[in-house]
Amino acid sequence: MEQFCRQRLPRGFEDLTLPFAAVATGLPSKEPVTLTSGNLASAINASCALPVRRPVMREGENLWMAVSPECCLLACRELAPTL
């Protein structure tokens, strides 16, 4: 996933024309983490990681995918000031 994104998407969030946030779950806290800066490919990879496989290391953090309405709201709240 990360390699696919690296080949097809801009390098970082700041290079996007529209605001974007990826949401993952931090380990071991199991708290949602909103990703809005840094490497775009690794953020997308972290938000798509499946716990049955292995966590994704992103900038020193272990992150898992997070799928819940709360995570969508978290991303919206993070992006609201930029819209």
Beta strands, then each sheet from edge to edge (+ up, - down):
strand 1: 22-27
strand 2: 32-35
strand 3: 56-58
strand 4: 61-65
sheet 1: 2+ 1- 4+ 3-
end
